[in-house]
Amino acid sequence: MIHDLEAEQSAIACVLLDNDCLEVFTRLKPSHFYAPANRLIYEAICYLANKNVAVDLVTLSERLKATGKLETVGSNEYLTNLMDLIPSTANFRHYVAILRKDEMMRSLDRAAAQITKSLNQPDAKQKPFEDGHAALQYAEKLIFDISKEEERQELTKISKELPTVMNNLDLVAHNPKALKGISTGFTVLDSVTNGLQKGSLIIIGARPSVGKSSLAMNIVLNAALNEKQKTKVAVFSMEMSKTELTNRAICSVARVSLSRAAHGELTPEEWTRLWDANAKLQKADIYLDDSAGITAAEIMRKCMRLKRERGLDLVMIDYLGLMAAPNGNGRESRQEQVAANSRMMKMMAKELEIPVLLLSQLNRRIDRTEKNENDEPVLSDLRESGAIEQDADIVMFIHKPKTETQSEQGEHNRDYEAKIIIAKNRSGPTPYFKLQFIGALTTFMNPEDVNKINGVASVPVPATKVANEVTESMLKVTPLVNPTDVSDVW
């Protein structure tokens, strides 16, 4: 197996020469030391460090003697010889880098052996692979786990981050759009969030047939077709096929009725718009996946590969409740499964540095609410797990006013004014705003854009109204302060 005995010994010697090396040394793991004797010495040093005992030849020797391992490592003679290996600790971090590299190579070697064994002789705990795809997923998971372990970040002093933060604030001061995220195409939403930011998990929640998929796809299309952004998007749908998604997309972009298009009732003018939309979508970087029962780990692996090979800026997943159990055995409760999937999606957003749009169902409380009661969704209405609201950076709800008649309730394609409630915003206010849903187009639009399409002069939302709503919402996120300090703030 790959190892460097001299690098292991030199790293230990550096600690014995200078205890300032302990902070970095103790971040290693026993597996970073291939030689059994060096592994035992590493564990003894970590024990002393945890007890706040200075590490030197005497204390290390006493610890090894107390555990009966001094003779196993080669007695005091081996420890003394370590001290003669290096003149100083100048190359300490280089030795540590060698240990990390060798351990990663050994992990890859073990994974390769494990993959080979699983293909030829699966053990009793592992079921035989049904097809090559399952074998590939197994191999990818082993490799992904290694890369995930390797990419773990260490503690960083805040002073190292301050220059970046101050530079960003200065950029925004000179150009408010300098750090703008991905534009959603919805005026107030972009204003409140400054665009969809890298590393953010955005939850869109609603009851069935209210428009979760439509709103998410509208955001995807607005982002991908924006000439200034040219956003690369991956769409994972466990509810609709690729053909259904594409049907919706092209009719939405062309602004033609999905139902009339399906029945061959389009006018020549509408066909012209349809071909124009086709030309736009041909150039768009939108990638579709309609795999049923896909796991969060599979989504993450596919996104990592896509980002590496073609680039990736945004991911949309429809929807959380249909994602398979993380490990596929179904032993965990449904709540634990949903929590694990939600956490992995947040981890994916952070590691790939992209926003992730994750759709989620709401529980049935809203359906049971009487008309004279408050039927607007709240965070506790997110279905199956409280972990969703904890992991999310932004939670948006689509609220559809209750219909008056039983017959109208079944008309899912009926136009209506939707109330978009931002129930959580980790980095800003939590206002609400209105969007118009055009049922025939399965499309959400800014109210002023609807007026433009209908040939009516644009009626923009008054800036004062938006400002008042945002200011009022900001009061909800004001930091808590001591009562005695309030006068100082004012």
C-alpha positions, 0 to 999 in steps of 0.5 A: 500500500502507498505510504511514506514512512519518513513523512509520518516520522517527520510529522511526529518529530515536528510535534515533539520539537514544537507544540505549536504544530499540534493544532494542525497535527490533531486534525489528522486521523489515525488512518493517515498513519500507515505504520502501526507504531506511528498510528499508536504514537499519533493516538497518544499525542492526541490524548495528551493534547486533549488533556492540555498536557505538553507533548514531549519525549517524557510525557509521550513515553509515560502515556505509551507506558501507561497504556502498555504500548511503549514496547510495541512502538519500539520503546524509548529508543524509537522515540529518541531516534525520531528527534534526530530526523529533522533539524526544524519544523519548517517543512511540517505542513509539507509532511502533513500534505504528504500524509493526506495525499497518501491516505487518499490514494490508499482510500482509492485503492481500497475502493477499487478493491471493494468494487472489484470484490462486489462485482465478483463476490458480493458479501452476505450483507450486499445484494447482487447487482440487478444491472450495470447501472446499480453497480455504477451507482455503487462505485460512484458512491464509494468515490464520492465519499472519498472526495467529500471527506477530502474536501472538508474545510478546516477552521478559519480565523475571521480575520482571513475572511474580512478582506473578502467581505469588505471588498464585496461591500465596497463593490456593492456600494459602487454598483448595487448589481455587482453581486446580484445572483441569478434573476428569477424574472419576478420583480419583487422576488429579485428585489428582496433576495438580490437574485438567487444566491450561490449556496442557497437552498430555496424551498417552494411549498404549496398544496397539490395543483396550486402551481409549484412546478409551474413557478419553479419552471418559470424561474428556470426558463427566465434564468436560462433565457436571460441573455445577460445570464445564460444560466445553465440549469439542471431540472430533476422531475420525479412527477413529470416526464421530459416530454411533459416538461418540454411541452410546458416550457415551449408553450410558456415561452411562446405564450400559447395555450398548452391545452389548445396546442395539445388539441391542434387548435393553434392559429398561424400566428401562435405557430409562429410564436411557437417556432420562435420559442423553439429557437430560443430553447434550442440555445438554452442550457437546460438539462432534464432528468425524469428518473423515478425514485432517484436519491439525493446522492444520485442527484448530487453525483449527476450535478457534480459531473455536469458542473465539471463537464459543462458547467452548472449554475442552478438546480431545480428538483420536483419534488422532495416528497418523491425522492427515494430513501438515502440508502435505499433500505427504507428502515428509517422513518419517513421523517428521517428520510426527508430530513436526510434528503433535505440536508444533502440538498443543502450540502449540494448547494454549498459544495457546488456553490449554486442555488438549489430550488427544492419543491415541497408539499404542504400538509392538509391543514390548509385544506381543512381550514374554514373560509373564515379562518386564516388559511395561509401556509406557515413554516410548520405546514411543510410536510413530513419534516421540520428539518426542511425549514431548518436547512432552507435559506429561503422558504416561499409559499404559493397561496391560492385564495379559496374558491367559492364553488365546488366546481371552481375548485376542480378548475386547476387551470383557472386564472387567479392572483397568487399570493407569494409568501416569503416565510423565511429569508435567512439574509433579508426581509420576509414580505409577500407579493402578488403574481398572476397565474395564467392557467392556459399557459401554466405560467406565473407573471408579474402583474405589470407584464400581464398588462403588457401582453394584454395590450394595456399600458404597464402599471408598475408596482409603486416603489413606495408600496414595495418599500413599505412592505419590505421595511415592515418585514425587516422589523421581524429580523431586527437583531435582539438587543438588551433593553438597556442598549436600545437608547444607544442604537437610536 
